[in-house]
Amino acid sequence: MNWIQALLPREEKFFGLFHDHALTLVAGAKALRVLLDGGEGVEGACREIVLQEHQADLISREVLLAVRRTFITPFDRGDIQDLITSLDDAIDQMENTAKTIVLFDVRLFAPSMRQMADIIVQAAQLTLEAVDLLAKMKANGPRLNAIAEEITRIEERADQLYDEGRKALYVEHRTADVMSFIVGADIYSHLEKVVDRFEDVANRISGILIENA
């Protein structure tokens, strides 16, 4: 049965859907970076993130529906579901970050927050490159592994910025504005989680590569 399945044509539209979803991550990450510039651009950037999250949800539903309807998938159905879920988790966390900022009406952001946003943009662009390489993962294995390692490195840098940023918040507000510390720490936490979700995507892709290449 396995050799018969190997001869059957595989449905390749999943790769296009992964690409489309990754584009929402890049757009959402860039909007998040604009948001953290603060000022009058905050609300517009938040709306853009919500828009991209909605588009990502539509793509995710299309992928999950295709998994149920497709006879031969390019790789394991469970891996497809896990990958699209991890991609979706990344844009969901961006939206959670934006909602927190709107909720507390924050308009000024620390430089280290903007640095974390720069890392998020970088992770999103690497993720887009990675999903575009999956269609020919055997040939692209070395680059896919390199991308996963690079995302891991920038996640470690984000952790460092998270620790440094929270310490700076504490030093600044420990004797006066406790609420500013709480809100700032919450924003840092959300930003760190965004980067963590991208690392989850990289780990998923690495697992798919191990199983199929």
C-alpha atoms as a printed R data frame, in Angstrom:
    type eleno elety resid chain resno       x      y      z
1   ATOM     1    CA   MET     A     1   0.000  0.000  0.000
2   ATOM     2    CA   ASN     A     2   2.824  2.415  0.826
3   ATOM     3    CA   TRP     A     3   4.440  2.026 -2.599
4   ATOM     4    CA   ILE     A     4   1.070  2.579 -4.287
5   ATOM     5    CA   GLN     A     5   0.584  5.822 -2.331
6   ATOM     6    CA   ALA     A     6   4.082  6.916 -3.305
7   ATOM     7    CA   LEU     A     7   3.081  6.710 -6.969
8   ATOM     8    CA   LEU     A     8  -0.120  8.710 -6.550
9   ATOM     9    CA   PRO     A     9  -0.074 12.474 -7.146
10  ATOM    10    CA   ARG     A    10   0.097 14.544 -3.993
11  ATOM    11    CA   GLU     A    11  -1.949 17.647 -3.313
12  ATOM    12    CA   GLU     A    12   0.519 20.534 -3.388
13  ATOM    13    CA   LYS     A    13  -1.822 23.420 -2.559
14  ATOM    14    CA   PHE     A    14  -0.819 23.186  1.100
15  ATOM    15    CA   PHE     A    15   2.480 24.864  0.305
16  ATOM    16    CA   GLY     A    16   0.696 27.845 -1.212
17  ATOM    17    CA   LEU     A    17  -1.480 28.105  1.876
18  ATOM    18    CA   PHE     A    18   1.553 27.959  4.167
19  ATOM    19    CA   HIS     A    19   3.075 30.758  2.085
20  ATOM    20    CA   ASP     A    20  -0.068 32.878  2.342
21  ATOM    21    CA   HIS     A    21  -0.225 32.381  6.101
22  ATOM    22    CA   ALA     A    22   3.438 33.268  6.535
23  ATOM    23    CA   LEU     A    23   2.791 36.489  4.608
24  ATOM    24    CA   THR     A    24   0.267 37.479  7.297
25  ATOM    25    CA   LEU     A    25   2.974 36.897  9.897
26  ATOM    26    CA   VAL     A    26   5.361 39.219  8.090
27  ATOM    27    CA   ALA     A    27   2.686 41.894  7.680
28  ATOM    28    CA   GLY     A    28   1.602 41.521 11.308
29  ATOM    29    CA   ALA     A    29   5.208 41.720 12.537
30  ATOM    30    CA   LYS     A    30   5.867 44.870 10.534
31  ATOM    31    CA   ALA     A    31   2.679 46.436 11.912
32  ATOM    32    CA   LEU     A    32   3.771 45.498 15.434
33  ATOM    33    CA   ARG     A    33   7.089 47.231 14.817
34  ATOM    34    CA   VAL     A    34   5.234 50.384 13.687
35  ATOM    35    CA   LEU     A    35   3.006 50.124 16.741
36  ATOM    36    CA   LEU     A    36   6.025 50.185 19.058
37  ATOM    37    CA   ASP     A    37   7.163 53.462 17.558
38  ATOM    38    CA   GLY     A    38   4.254 54.808 19.590
39  ATOM    39    CA   GLY     A    39   2.403 58.056 19.122
40  ATOM    40    CA   GLU     A    40  -0.441 58.488 16.677
41  ATOM    41    CA   GLY     A    41   0.401 55.346 14.707
42  ATOM    42    CA   VAL     A    42  -0.581 52.955 17.497
43  ATOM    43    CA   GLU     A    43  -4.270 52.535 16.695
44  ATOM    44    CA   GLY     A    44  -3.744 52.098 12.954
45  ATOM    45    CA   ALA     A    45  -1.034 49.510 13.544
46  ATOM    46    CA   CYS     A    46  -3.302 47.640 15.952
47  ATOM    47    CA   ARG     A    47  -6.061 47.545 13.344
48  ATOM    48    CA   GLU     A    48  -3.609 46.141 10.803
49  ATOM    49    CA   ILE     A    49  -2.561 43.368 13.191
50  ATOM    50    CA   VAL     A    50  -6.195 42.439 13.825
51  ATOM    51    CA   LEU     A    51  -6.820 42.397 10.069
52  ATOM    52    CA   GLN     A    52  -3.852 40.101  9.471
53  ATOM    53    CA   GLU     A    53  -4.922 37.803 12.302
54  ATOM    54    CA   HIS     A    54  -8.379 37.484 10.741
55  ATOM    55    CA   GLN     A    55  -6.858 36.662  7.345
56  ATOM    56    CA   ALA     A    56  -4.597 34.085  8.994
57  ATOM    57    CA   ASP     A    57  -7.615 32.431 10.617
58  ATOM    58    CA   LEU     A    58  -9.294 32.073  7.236
59  ATOM    59    CA   ILE     A    59  -6.193 30.434  5.792
60  ATOM    60    CA   SER     A    60  -5.869 28.117  8.783
61  ATOM    61    CA   ARG     A    61  -9.460 26.950  8.366
62  ATOM    62    CA   GLU     A    62  -8.819 26.312  4.684
63  ATOM    63    CA   VAL     A    63  -5.773 24.193  5.524
64  ATOM    64    CA   LEU     A    64  -7.653 22.133  8.105
65  ATOM    65    CA   LEU     A    65 -10.543 21.594  5.695
66  ATOM    66    CA   ALA     A    66  -8.120 20.533  2.956
67  ATOM    67    CA   VAL     A    67  -6.490 18.018  5.315
68  ATOM    68    CA   ARG     A    68  -9.874 16.310  5.752
69  ATOM    69    CA   ARG     A    69 -10.710 16.345  2.044
70  ATOM    70    CA   THR     A    70  -7.348 15.482  0.483
71  ATOM    71    CA   PHE     A    71  -6.524 11.834 -0.185
72  ATOM    72    CA   ILE     A    72  -2.736 12.188 -0.473
73  ATOM    73    CA   THR     A    73  -1.063 15.019  1.447
74  ATOM    74    CA   PRO     A    74   2.562 16.116  0.858
75  ATOM    75    CA   PHE     A    75   3.496 14.951  4.349
76  ATOM    76    CA   ASP     A    76   1.807 13.596  7.459
77  ATOM    77    CA   ARG     A    77  -1.635 15.082  8.181
78  ATOM    78    CA   GLY     A    78  -0.815 15.562 11.830
79  ATOM    79    CA   ASP     A    79   2.318 17.490 10.910
80  ATOM    80    CA   ILE     A    80   0.314 19.717  8.573
81  ATOM    81    CA   GLN     A    81  -2.181 20.469 11.335
82  ATOM    82    CA   ASP     A    82   0.563 21.113 13.875
83  ATOM    83    CA   LEU     A    83   2.446 23.427 11.506
84  ATOM    84    CA   ILE     A    84  -0.549 25.581 10.610
85  ATOM    85    CA   THR     A    85  -1.540 25.715 14.284
86  ATOM    86    CA   SER     A    86   1.914 26.903 15.323
87  ATOM    87    CA   LEU     A    87   1.902 29.516 12.545
88  ATOM    88    CA   ASP     A    88  -1.492 30.697 13.744
89  ATOM    89    CA   ASP     A    89  -0.312 30.859 17.344
90  ATOM    90    CA   ALA     A    90   2.336 33.396 16.306
91  ATOM    91    CA   ILE     A    91  -0.131 35.865 14.768
92  ATOM    92    CA   ASP     A    92  -2.567 35.278 17.643
93  ATOM    93    CA   GLN     A    93   0.135 36.332 20.089
94  ATOM    94    CA   MET     A    94   0.841 39.464 18.068
95  ATOM    95    CA   GLU     A    95  -2.846 40.320 18.343
96  ATOM    96    CA   ASN     A    96  -2.755 39.684 22.106
97  ATOM    97    CA   THR     A    97   0.152 42.117 22.351
98  ATOM    98    CA   ALA     A    98  -1.726 44.773 20.410
99  ATOM    99    CA   LYS     A    99  -4.869 44.297 22.506
100 ATOM   100    CA   THR     A   100  -2.883 44.734 25.727
101 ATOM   101    CA   ILE     A   101  -1.393 47.976 24.428
102 ATOM   102    CA   VAL     A   102  -4.832 49.294 23.452
103 ATOM   103    CA   LEU     A   103  -6.351 48.177 26.746
104 ATOM   104    CA   PHE     A   104  -3.838 50.150 28.801
105 ATOM   105    CA   ASP     A   105  -3.648 53.044 26.304
106 ATOM   106    CA   VAL     A   106   0.136 52.882 26.030
107 ATOM   107    CA   ARG     A   107   1.773 55.306 23.600
108 ATOM   108    CA   LEU     A   108   5.412 55.320 24.708
109 ATOM   109    CA   PHE     A   109   7.645 52.263 24.461
110 ATOM   110    CA   ALA     A   110  11.148 51.436 25.662
111 ATOM   111    CA   PRO     A   111  13.945 50.973 23.112
112 ATOM   112    CA   SER     A   112  14.337 47.336 24.131
113 ATOM   113    CA   MET     A   113  10.672 46.731 23.232
114 ATOM   114    CA   ARG     A   114  11.381 48.064 19.757
115 ATOM   115    CA   GLN     A   115  14.432 45.817 19.566
116 ATOM   116    CA   MET     A   116  12.244 42.836 20.394
117 ATOM   117    CA   ALA     A   117   9.874 43.932 17.643
118 ATOM   118    CA   ASP     A   118  12.824 44.042 15.225
119 ATOM   119    CA   ILE     A   119  13.571 40.451 16.200
120 ATOM   120    CA   ILE     A   120   9.939 39.510 15.571
121 ATOM   121    CA   VAL     A   121  10.122 40.963 12.054
122 ATOM   122    CA   GLN     A   122  13.308 39.012 11.439
123 ATOM   123    CA   ALA     A   123  11.729 35.783 12.734
124 ATOM   124    CA   ALA     A   124   8.664 36.304 10.545
125 ATOM   125    CA   GLN     A   125  10.788 36.809  7.430
126 ATOM   126    CA   LEU     A   126  12.825 33.700  8.214
127 ATOM   127    CA   THR     A   127   9.603 31.751  8.720
128 ATOM   128    CA   LEU     A   128   8.309 32.857  5.324
129 ATOM   129    CA   GLU     A   129  11.543 31.691  3.737
130 ATOM   130    CA   ALA     A   130  11.329 28.358  5.559
131 ATOM   131    CA   VAL     A   131   7.768 27.494  4.548
132 ATOM   132    CA   ASP     A   132   8.605 28.354  0.942
133 ATOM   133    CA   LEU     A   133  11.429 25.790  1.062
134 ATOM   134    CA   LEU     A   134   9.208 22.955  2.302
135 ATOM   135    CA   ALA     A   135   7.958 21.973 -1.156
136 ATOM   136    CA   LYS     A   136  11.471 20.689 -1.917
137 ATOM   137    CA   MET     A   137  12.614 19.977  1.602
138 ATOM   138    CA   LYS     A   138  15.157 17.299  0.701
139 ATOM   139    CA   ALA     A   139  17.080 19.666 -1.540
140 ATOM   140    CA   ASN     A   140  16.582 22.558  0.882
141 ATOM   141    CA   GLY     A   141  17.413 20.650  4.056
142 ATOM   142    CA   PRO     A   142  20.666 22.495  4.870
143 ATOM   143    CA   ARG     A   143  19.042 25.911  4.548
144 ATOM   144    CA   LEU     A   144  16.002 24.818  6.570
145 ATOM   145    CA   ASN     A   145  18.287 23.638  9.368
146 ATOM   146    CA   ALA     A   146  20.204 26.908  9.215
147 ATOM   147    CA   ILE     A   147  16.972 28.902  9.496
148 ATOM   148    CA   ALA     A   148  15.881 26.898 12.532
149 ATOM   149    CA   GLU     A   149  19.233 27.561 14.199
150 ATOM   150    CA   GLU     A   150  19.028 31.270 13.387
151 ATOM   151    CA   ILE     A   151  15.547 31.561 14.885
152 ATOM   152    CA   THR     A   152  16.805 29.826 18.016
153 ATOM   153    CA   ARG     A   153  19.663 32.335 18.279
154 ATOM   154    CA   ILE     A   154  17.422 35.359 17.916
155 ATOM   155    CA   GLU     A   155  14.977 33.862 20.434
156 ATOM   156    CA   GLU     A   156  17.843 33.755 22.911
157 ATOM   157    CA   ARG     A   157  18.558 37.422 22.175
158 ATOM   158    CA   ALA     A   158  14.885 38.213 22.767
159 ATOM   159    CA   ASP     A   159  15.072 36.483 26.154
160 ATOM   160    CA   GLN     A   160  18.029 38.682 27.043
161 ATOM   161    CA   LEU     A   161  16.154 41.837 26.024
162 ATOM   162    CA   TYR     A   162  13.152 40.655 28.027
163 ATOM   163    CA   ASP     A   163  15.227 40.274 31.180
164 ATOM   164    CA   GLU     A   164  17.064 43.563 30.670
165 ATOM   165    CA   GLY     A   165  13.850 45.427 29.884
166 ATOM   166    CA   ARG     A   166  12.001 44.218 32.951
167 ATOM   167    CA   LYS     A   167  14.968 45.060 35.170
168 ATOM   168    CA   ALA     A   168  15.083 48.578 33.723
169 ATOM   169    CA   LEU     A   169  11.335 48.958 34.328
170 ATOM   170    CA   TYR     A   170  11.741 47.913 37.933
171 ATOM   171    CA   VAL     A   171  14.603 50.335 38.539
172 ATOM   172    CA   GLU     A   172  12.627 53.182 36.962
173 ATOM   173    CA   HIS     A   173   9.295 52.610 38.690
174 ATOM   174    CA   ARG     A   174   9.973 50.735 41.940
175 ATOM   175    CA   THR     A   175   9.524 53.787 44.171
176 ATOM   176    CA   ALA     A   176   6.736 55.581 42.338
177 ATOM   177    CA   ASP     A   177   4.632 54.321 39.440
178 ATOM   178    CA   VAL     A   178   3.953 50.656 40.166
179 ATOM   179    CA   MET     A   179   1.198 50.445 37.550
180 ATOM   180    CA   SER     A   180   3.615 51.471 34.795
181 ATOM   181    CA   PHE     A   181   5.886 48.641 35.844
182 ATOM   182    CA   ILE     A   182   3.026 46.127 35.739
183 ATOM   183    CA   VAL     A   183   1.844 47.264 32.304
184 ATOM   184    CA   GLY     A   184   5.346 47.417 30.877
185 ATOM   185    CA   ALA     A   185   6.190 43.976 32.203
186 ATOM   186    CA   ASP     A   186   2.999 42.623 30.624
187 ATOM   187    CA   ILE     A   187   3.980 44.043 27.231
188 ATOM   188    CA   TYR     A   188   7.451 42.524 27.527
189 ATOM   189    CA   SER     A   189   5.862 39.177 28.363
190 ATOM   190    CA   HIS     A   190   3.653 39.282 25.279
191 ATOM   191    CA   LEU     A   191   6.569 40.217 23.034
192 ATOM   192    CA   GLU     A   192   8.642 37.354 24.395
193 ATOM   193    CA   LYS     A   193   5.759 34.953 23.733
194 ATOM   194    CA   VAL     A   194   5.567 36.095 20.109
195 ATOM   195    CA   VAL     A   195   9.211 35.152 19.608
196 ATOM   196    CA   ASP     A   196   8.646 31.858 21.430
197 ATOM   197    CA   ARG     A   197   5.835 31.017 19.002
198 ATOM   198    CA   PHE     A   198   8.204 31.526 16.071
199 ATOM   199    CA   GLU     A   199  10.644 29.151 17.710
200 ATOM   200    CA   ASP     A   200   7.783 26.653 17.952
201 ATOM   201    CA   VAL     A   201   7.264 26.994 14.196
202 ATOM   202    CA   ALA     A   202  10.970 26.391 13.576
203 ATOM   203    CA   ASN     A   203  10.845 23.294 15.757
204 ATOM   204    CA   ARG     A   204   7.820 21.984 13.853
205 ATOM   205    CA   ILE     A   205   9.594 22.473 10.549
206 ATOM   206    CA   SER     A   206  12.697 20.730 11.881
207 ATOM   207    CA   GLY     A   207  10.566 17.770 12.924
208 ATOM   208    CA   ILE     A   208   8.929 17.572  9.499
209 ATOM   209    CA   LEU     A   209  12.359 17.704  7.878
210 ATOM   210    CA   ILE     A   210  13.647 14.852 10.042
211 ATOM   211    CA   GLU     A   211  10.657 12.659  9.194
212 ATOM   212    CA   ASN     A   212  10.591 13.345  5.460
213 ATOM   213    CA   ALA     A   213  14.082 14.224  4.271
